[in-house]
Amino acid sequence: MSWAPYTVDATHFYLQVYFWIIVAVLGGLFLLMTFVQGGQSLFHTAKDEMEERAITNSLGRKWELTFTTLVLFGGALYAAFPLFYSVSFGGAYWVWMLILFGFVLQAVSYEYMNKENNVLGKGVYKFFLYFNGIVTMLLIGAAVGTFFTGSNFSFDPATRHVIWGTASDGFNLRGLEAAIDFKHGAWFNLSFGVLLFAAARILGGLWLINDIDNNEFPELIARIRGTIKKCFVVLVIALAIVLAGLLTMKGYSYNIHDPKGTVTLVAGKYLHNLLSFGAIPLLLFAAGLVLFILGVLKTGFGNSNKGIWFAGLGIVLIGIVVFVIAGLFGTPFYPSYADLQSSLTIQNTSGSKYTLEVMAWVSVAVPFVLAYIIWVWYQMKKNGPITKEEIADPESHAY
Amino acid sequence: MDHMSMIEWARAQFAMTALFHFFFVPFTLGMSFVVAFFETIYVKTGKKEWKEITQFWQLIFAINFALGLSTGIIHEFEFGTNWSTYSWVVGDLFGAPLAVEGIVAFFMEATFAAISFFGWKRVTKGVHLASSWLLAIGSNLSALWILIANGFMQHPSNEFGNFNIDTSRMEMINFWKLIAQPVAQVKFLHVVSAGYTLASIFVLGISAFYLLRKKHVEFAKKSAAVAAAFGLVSSIFVAVIGDDHAYEVTNTQPTKIAAAEGLYVGEKGAPIVAVGIPKNLKAASVASNDDAWAFKIELPHMLSILGKHSFNAFVPGLKDLIDGNKEYGIWPLSKLETVGQQARADLKAYHIAKTAGNKEAMEAAKRDFYTVVWPADLKGQVIYKHPANSDKLFLRKCDLIGYGFFKGKNPDLIHPPVPPVFFAFHLMVTLGFWFILLFIWAWVAVVKGSFENSTLLQKLAVLTVPLPWVATSFGWMTAEIGRQPWTVFGVLPTAESATPIALANVQATFFMFLTAFVILGIAELKILFTVVKHGPKGAH
């Protein structure tokens, strides 16, 4: 049974597109910030206490920003596309709960890890950081994968409730089918997860090489370089699978001018999307990929420590394109494979025109926020990388 | 039955995560300012001991901040995972302040926290001080936006919200009125000033602890002086604004104030029971308020004075809100339910007509849905502010849609249970007065220079340390249990708000988060006690 599309006028539609682009930009920035999670998966490269604390301190100054980006990503989706918030979070329950759990554990770990009498011991907090760095990233990837492969839900017009196909009366890991139901694209979702994890791990490595004093920690830096190289191979394989899947799978599609918004499956849908709008999405994607690879080559394979800036910008562009082709050009961004007509689009999930107008005004603040974040980032980095002296200094609030 | 127990577990899950979160929030709100005060003194005087003081309290702040973030992130998403029907029906209005909170407040908090915590040697003194202030302002701004969202749940005025029949949901129609709603504004001021009081008591208590032990004497004296001044102002302000808050509640959520004061039968010149034990009764069967108490000590006329700003004003009791009261223009619950049911029927008819393409029937349903039901001719004198949506100039059928869900049910479901709300509210108020007394005493002692020698005062200050947490938790319970049975007062019942999901999943996540929070909470306290034991010299 189909949702009635809420869009009735052009301004409302443009606002929906605008907010989807905002969501895409936040998604891209979030992917960049997952260098923190990736870095957390690199603790094993540290061979002594000092090296480990160098990693902890470098990431410990940035994790809150990743956390906040995630919160804003959720908030923006809530305000702009509330029906998605309701259907996806309430539906794919366990995926989101486990993702959140990873962040709950992460939030205390940096602060408590090296404190006296921390009850659980350093190893457990480190395990929390690994969990957030690996499992959470895989799950986020699987969740984003369902934006393309679809989920198992349908809308019941009588109760106006969403029925999740895997629901049962007892305990069920509903939502986790994204990662285990191979008939419905789990292979794609998991590859997406591996891709995200590999990208985060590479970004984490590039960040640490940039942020930790290379002269004082030469061996640690060399080991991180080695890991980046290995991880790059994994990334290339996962990327190949995801791209092959994306270009060959039938994509969900609807006509934005159709008052019923009938959803159909169309071959080559995502390639079509990449080539839409003067092929700008494809060009941005290519530019992002080139920048990312350039970053890896410079710092992972070469001796520069500036690779993070190239790869970071690259991943932001790639992230934007991923969300743009998932939700624009008449594509339901949260499709249902159980009932095509229940699929969610930016039009049938969006907030009212008035709310989007208000939020559009609020979004004027975003460039200012970005500006002060960059300024603070610069302030904290301008005096050079993290040194042994700083870590040992009792006045620097070092972890 | 399974659905009802799922609702109860979902409520327990939300209450548990909210209470844990609310242990850390008021502390962050107050402590961020306390740290900024100390640092300002350091920058102004240039004396190293003030830097030590700043860094010690900042370390304690940071330890709490981490767990505050940890417990906070679940909340935003719980509205989706466990309360998805709520998010669907009111998300258009409720999501906006949450998104604004993210943009204008959280980033400020997180970004400047990085400088404030780690930038002591990396940035200039001025930039560092500014960052500490911006961290404090950012924290407090986030409280503003979340309480604007909460204010909407308490009092969904049709000045800023409208139930759209076409989209079957509540939508925002006036952002400025949403921000400026008095319920949210007084709530914000009450909560932040409670946070300042809580942080001041903490600093005062720890300082007193050092003085009792004759350790870090100079440090403790300086810290206590700042805490006593900040706490005195804040604790008085909490009470003053709390009075305004009670006034707003009396006039917007009559069931909440009646439960909080144990008022079963409405009275002119209604008293406040200062001390007493209320019984949990069926409101309709109570003949006189005298039957409702195991014992009580009353302050006559006080409720009318505080709640209505008039010596002899009528304050409705729970019985009036169920049976109605013609004399004061209060509708019986059955009438509210009938109108609510009509609104639900209109909504249904509208969508059946829409599917059938019957424009005439759609128009008819719509017309009825938005019919003004009070005051009937729109010119009527407002003699009593209406129980459901009291400060509105008019009420339409759609504004009462939530009451339609209670038709045919036990009428006592329409209000919260009296004893828990009464005790939570009254214990909070009692503690609030104790804090004022303590701060007056402490401030006088600081001014006279006798704080260092008054062991009785010091002991009381130490013993008081856990009490503001008790008070803020009770305050939160008064607000949230008192709002029951609604998530959005008068519009959306709690029982209709939850995600339809099997009970076992809710139980599993409840225990998952409970276990995590208990363990992390214990770790937090142990780390905190260790830091306090080492004292300022061992900080960082």
Interface residues (C-beta under 8 A of the other chain):
Chain A: A4 Y6 N57 G60 R61 K62 E64 L65 F67 T68 L70 V71 L72 G74 G75 A76 Y78 A79 A80 P82 L83 Y85 S86 V87 S88 F89 G90 G91 Y93 W94 W96 M97 L100 F101 F103 V104 L105 Q106 A107 V108 Y110 E111 Y112 K115 E116 N117 N118 V119 L120 P157 R160 H161 V162 I163 W164 A167 S168 D169 G170 F171 N172 R174 G351 S352 Y354 T355 V358 M359 V362 S363 A365 V366 V369 Y372 I373 V376 Q379 M380 K382 N383 E390 D393 P394 E395 S396 H397 A398
Chain B: D2 Q55 Q58 L59 A62 I63 F65 A66 L67 L69 S70 T71 I73 I74 E76 F77 F79 G80 T81 N82 W83 S84 T85 S87 W88 G91 D92 L93 F94 G95 A96 L98 A99 V100 E101 G102 I103 V104 F106 F107 M108 E109 A110 T111 F112 A113 A114 I115 F117 F118 G119 W120 K121 R122 V123 V127 S131 N164 T167 S168 R169 E171 M172 I173 F175 H351 K354 T499 P500 I501 A502 A504 N505 A508 T509 M512 F513 A516 I519 L520 I522 A523 E524 K526 I527 F529 T530 V531 H540
